[in-house]
């Protein structure tokens, strides 16, 4: 959440976590990885941080869990 853009291989959960060309850049091709790193370095670090906070902050997670529990209680 420090605003550091990510350059990563498209493996595991990477495609679910990295917003392509917003919070980072990914590739499936090892030969393209250098270019992927260069692309990631050009991303707006402030936007990377804003997006990370919006998606992964503790406040957001607590709020969504509380909403979920409220809905479960209401629906019995």
C-alpha positions as CSV (number, residue, x, y, z in Angstrom):
1,X,0.0,0.0,0.0
2,X,3.0,2.2,-0.2
3,X,2.4,3.2,-3.9
4,X,5.0,0.9,-5.5
5,X,3.8,-0.4,-8.9
6,X,4.1,-4.1,-9.4
7,X,5.8,-6.0,-12.2
8,X,4.9,-9.7,-12.1
9,X,4.4,-12.9,-14.0
10,X,0.7,-13.9,-14.5
11,X,0.8,-16.8,-12.1
12,X,-1.4,-17.7,-9.2
13,X,-3.5,-14.8,-7.8
14,X,-1.5,-12.1,-9.6
15,X,-4.1,-11.4,-12.3
16,X,-6.7,-11.0,-9.5
17,X,-4.6,-8.6,-7.4
18,X,-2.8,-6.4,-10.0
19,X,-5.0,-4.0,-11.9
20,X,-3.2,-4.0,-15.3
21,X,-1.6,-0.7,-16.1
22,X,-3.1,0.9,-13.0
23,X,-1.4,-0.8,-10.0
24,X,1.1,-2.8,-12.0
25,X,2.0,-4.6,-15.2
26,X,2.0,-8.4,-15.8
27,X,3.2,-10.8,-18.4
28,X,3.1,-14.5,-19.2
29,X,6.3,-14.3,-21.2
30,X,9.7,-14.3,-19.4
31,X,11.3,-12.7,-22.5
32,X,8.9,-9.7,-22.1
33,X,9.5,-9.2,-18.4
34,X,12.1,-6.5,-18.8
35,X,9.5,-4.4,-20.8
36,X,6.9,-5.2,-18.1
37,X,9.2,-3.7,-15.4
38,X,9.8,-0.6,-17.5
39,X,6.0,-0.2,-18.1
40,X,5.4,-0.5,-14.4
41,X,8.0,2.1,-13.5
42,X,6.0,4.7,-15.5
43,X,2.7,4.2,-13.6
44,X,1.4,6.9,-11.3
45,X,2.5,6.0,-7.8
46,X,-0.2,8.1,-6.2
47,X,-2.8,6.2,-8.2
48,X,-1.3,2.9,-7.2
49,X,-1.6,3.9,-3.5
50,X,-5.1,5.2,-3.9
51,X,-6.2,2.0,-5.6
52,X,-4.5,-0.2,-3.0
53,X,-6.1,1.6,-0.2
54,X,-9.5,1.4,-1.8
55,X,-9.2,-2.4,-2.4
56,X,-7.2,-3.7,0.5
57,X,-7.4,-1.3,3.5
58,X,-8.4,-2.7,6.9
59,X,-11.2,-0.1,7.1
60,X,-12.7,-1.4,3.8
61,X,-12.4,-5.0,4.9
62,X,-13.9,-4.4,8.3
63,X,-16.8,-2.4,6.7
64,X,-17.5,-5.1,4.2
65,X,-17.4,-7.9,6.8
66,X,-19.8,-5.9,9.1
67,X,-22.2,-5.4,6.2
68,X,-22.0,-9.1,5.4
69,X,-22.7,-10.1,9.0
70,X,-25.6,-7.6,9.2
71,X,-27.2,-9.1,6.0
72,X,-26.7,-12.7,7.4
73,X,-28.4,-11.8,10.7
74,X,-31.3,-10.0,8.9
75,X,-31.9,-13.0,6.6
76,X,-31.6,-15.5,9.4
